[in-house]
Amino acid sequence: MAKKIIIAGGGTGGHIFPAIAIANAIKKTDNDTQILFVGAKGKMEMEKVPQAGYDIKGLDIAGLNRSSLIKNIGLPFKLIKSFFQVRKIINDFKPDAVVGVGGYSSFPALRYAQQKGIATFIHEANSFAGKANMQLGKRARKIFTGTKGMEKFFPAEKIMVTGNPVRKSIVQSQVSKADGLKFFGLQPGKKTILVTGGSLGAKTINEAVAAHINAFEKNDVQLIWQTGKLFTEQAKAVSTGKANIWTNDFITRMEYAFAAADVVISRAGAMSVAELCVVNQAVIFVPYPFAAEDHQTVNAQQLVQQDAAILVKDSEAKDQLVDAAISLAKNEQRQQTLRTNIAKLAITNADEIVANEILKNI
């Protein structure tokens, strides 16, 4: 009989894209397996998962709003409602396993599955585990981690270090530099910088780029600028009439952006790090300083210590970031050193390892 698996979680590309990579690897190993995603209504998984060809059920759930306590009034009701929704989804679908990838919706789904005695698995991408995953980890069958040293968060005997699943479109990309530049309407032969703050954008990085927007043209450098939704209008306003700049809120084909770029500016979320290792890019990381336990700085430092990346602090980005990026774009020897060292850290088959372990253990 065909196996049934629920994959729960989302909120950002860092949760959704590895989840889809795992789902694809499961289907490749055993095409008869039925997969259903569970996500949070209004979050990007509700759009990205169907685009990848999978069904998804949305929960009425939200996270704690730390900036406005008044917005948390309805939170307990949403949480209770989400548990009723999860109960119906699981009882209707009758999964053999539930896989949590992080994000609001993974907690109620895994919690209910564990109460029902259904096998649960966790993928923890970051070097610091969230509280929900730590709690769920005690009863999970296996915990897949992106990095070593996670015994302080999870039972050691359940941990399997797999690395982080990277989208096949990036792992298997054959896109040339010329094709990448053409895709964004940019000129061949010019140094090009890619700026990405992850799927939701990065305020400090965007503000730094906007403040020094003329420096790119002055140095004959092109810019591919993914802003996230909140900064799109400002970015378009400062870029108008500049042929050397492509900007939008989201890049659907990241493999073209990676191929076009000589240098990448990025946050240091676990999935961004994993992808940049796979594409062997010369990277300047600007870790998001308010991530839980400052885990993005930890992620970035692991590469900096191996001379595989450069780090610019968020607090110093406005003054230093654009200069550092342009300087690196002009220094091909330094780029090559960074590319050689980051390439050694790439893991290209994490999705297959995770998929095989799930199928083997249910």
N, C-alpha and C positions, 0 to 999 in steps of 0.2 A: 504493500500500500504506500502511496506517495506520502512523503513527510511534509509537515506544515510548520513553517517558521514565521514568527513575528519579529520584525526589527523595529525597535522603539527608540525615538530620540530625534534631535534636530536643533533648530534655532539658528545655527550658523553653518556656513559651508564646511567648516572644520568638523562638524558632526555628520552632515548629510552626505558629503562626497565619499568618505570612507565607508559609510553604511551602504551606499549604492554599490561601491566596489566589492564589498563583502557579498551583497545579494547577487551580483553578477557572477562572482566566483563560485557561489553555491549552485547557481543554475548551470554553470559550465561543468561542474563536477557531477551534478545530478539534476538533469533538466526537468524531471518530474516533480521536484520539490515545489510546493506552493509557498509563495512569500507574500506577506501582508505587512505594510509599514504602518506604524502608529506615530503621529506627530502632534504638534500643537497648532490649533486653528490660528490663522493669521501669520504664521511663520513661513519662512521660505521653503521648507520641506513640502508644503501643500502644493507648491508649484513645481519644484525640481524633481520630486519623486515620480509624479505622473509623466513628466517629460522623459524620464529614464525607462518608462514602460511598466511601472509597478502601481498597484492599488495602494491607497493610503486612507486611513481613518483619522479624523482630527479630533483632538480633545479640547474641551474648554478649560485650558490651564494657562497660568502665567507664573512668572518668577517673582521673587520679592523685589519691589522697587525701592532701592536704597536711597534714591534722591528725593522721593516724595512719599512719605509715610501714609498720607491720606489716600493714595492710590492703592494701598494694600488692604483697604477695608473689605473688598469682595473676595480676597484671596482664599480664606478658609472655605467659602462656599464653592469657589471654582475647584478647589482641591477635592472636596467631597463629591462634586458633580463628576469630576474626571474619574474618580474611583468607580462610580456607577457605570460610566461609559466604558471604562476598561473591562469591567466585569462582563458587560454585554458582548463586547468585541471578542474577548477570550472564550467565553462560553459558546458563542456562535461559531467561531473559527476553529476552535479546539486544536491549538498548536501543540506540536511535540516539544518546541523550545521557544523561548523568548530571548532575544539578544538586545542588550542595552548599549547604546553608543554615546550616551550623555545628552544633556538637554532636558528641559522640563518634563517631557512626556515619558522619558525612560523610567522615572521613579515609580509612578503608579502602575505602569505595565509590569515591571519586574516584581514589584512588591506583591501584586495580586497573583502573578504566576507562581511565586514562591509559596504563597499561602495554599495554592492549589496543588503543590507538589510537582509543578511543571519545571523541566530543566531550564535553568537560566544561565546566560553567559554575559560577560561584560567586556567591552573594549574601552580601555582607559588610554587615551592618546597622550595626555599630558604627563609631565614629570612630577606633578602634584595631583593627587586624587581629590575629587570633590567629596563632601561629606555624605551625599546621597549614595555615591558609588561605594564608599567605605562601608556604609551600613549594609548595602545590598551584597557586597562582596563576601560577607560571612556565610551566606547561603547559596551563593552562585556555584555552579559546577566547575567553571573555569574562568579565569580572568586574563585577558590578553592585554599586554602593555606595550606602549611604544618605546619605553626606555627601561634600562636596568634600575635596580635599587628601589623597587616599589614595595619591598617587604614591610616597610614602616606603615603602609596603608592597608595591605591585604594579607591574608594567610599565605605564607610562602609556598606551601604545597599546591596551591591553586593557580599560582602565577605562571604564565608562559610569555616570555618576551618575544614578540613577533615583529616589532616595528609597526609603523602605521600604514594602512592601506592607501595607496595612491591611485587616482583615476587611471584606467588603462589608456585613455586618450593622451595622457601625459607620458606614461611609462613607455608606450609603444610609438610615440610621435616620430614621424619621419619628416616633419616640416623643416624646410631649409630657412636660413636667415632671410634670404631674398623673398621667399613666400610669406614669411612673417611680416616683413616690412610692407609688402604689397597689400596684405590683408588690412592693415591699418592706414593705408594710403600715405605711407612715409617713403622717404627717398633712400635708395640703396647707397652704401658707402659712407653713411654718416653714423657717428656714435649715437646710441639710443639707450635711454634709461626708462625702465618700467617701474612705475610706482603703484603698489597695491596695498591697501589696508585690510585685506581679507574681504569676505563677501559683504560685510556691513560698513566698510570704510574705516578710516582712522583720522580723527579730527586733527590731531597735532601734525601728522604727516601732511595732510591736505593744506593746513594753514601755512606750514613751512614752504611748501611748493608754491602756493599762491603768492606768498610774500616775496619770493625771489624768481617769479615767473620769467622775467626778462633775461635772467642769467643764462638760461638754456640757449636762447637765440644768439646771445652775445658770444657764447662759446661754441656755436655751431653744433649744438647737441639737440637731438630729437627726444620727445617725451611721449610715452604711452601712460596715461593717467587714469587708473580706476579709482573713483572717488567714493563709492557707496552712495545710497540715495540722498542722504542729508546734505551733501556738499555739491551735488551736480550743478545747480544753478550758478553758484559762485565760481566754480571751475570753468563753466562755459563762458561766463562773463569775462574772466581774465584771459581766456584763451582765444577769444574771438579774433579772427583775422590772422592768427599765427599758424602758418602752414606746417610748422615743425612740431605741433602738438595735437595729439588725438586724446580726447577725453570722453568718458561716459561713466555711468554709475556702476556698471557691471560688465565684465568681459566674459562672454559665453564660451569662447574658445581659447582657454589659457595657454594651450600648447603653441598657438601662434604668437602670443605675447612673449612667452619664454624664449622662443626661437629668435624673435626680432631683437631682443634686448642684449646689450653688452653688460649692463649693470642693473640689478634689481634692488629697490627699496621696499622693505616689507616689515610688517609686524612679525612677532616670533611665536605665533601659535603653533602647536605641535604639527598640524597638517601642513601649514605653510613651510615649516622647516623640512618636513618629509619630502614635499614636492620639489623644493629647491635643491635638496641633495640629489634627487633623481635626475633633474635637468642640468646638474653641474653648473650652477650659476654663480657669478661673482655678486655677493649679497652684502647690503648694509641693513642690519636689523635695527629696528626702533621698537624695543619691547613695550607693550602696553603696561604701564606701571601699576594699574589697579586690578590686574588679573589676580585671582585667588593665590595667596602665598607668593605673589610676584613670580609665578611660574614661567612667564614669558622671558624674563631676564635669565632665569636658570636655563631655559631651552637655548637661548642665544649664546650664553657663556660657554656651554658645552662645545659649541663650534668655534668660538673665538679662541678658546684654549688650544685648539688644534690648528690654528691659523687657517680656518676654513670659512671665516666670515668676519665682518667688521661690525662693531656695535656703536650706535649713537644713542645716548640716553634721551628719553622723551622730553625731559626738561631742557635739553640742550639742542633739540632738533631745529627749532626756529632759527637759531644762529648758525648752526654748523652743518645741517643735513645736506642742503643743496650743494654747498661748496665741496663737501666730502664726496658726494656722488659724481659731480662733474670731474673732480680730480681723479677719481678711480676710473671713470670712463675714458680718460686720456692716457691712463697708465696700463698698457696692455700686459706688461710683465707681471704687475701686481694682480691683475685679473686672472692671469693664467695660474699663478700660485694658489689663489683662492679656489678656482675651479678644480684644480687637481686634488686639493685637500678635501673639498666638500664631496667630490665624487666617491671618495673612499667610504663615506658614511651612508651611501644610498642603499635602501632596501626596496627591491622591486616586486617581490612576490608575497608581501604580508597578507594581502587579501586571500590568496590561495591557501596559505598556512592556516589562517583563521577559519576559512570555509571548511577545510578538511577536518579540523579539530571539532568543529560543531557537529558535522555530519557523523563523525566517528563516535561522538559521545551522547547521541540521542537514540 
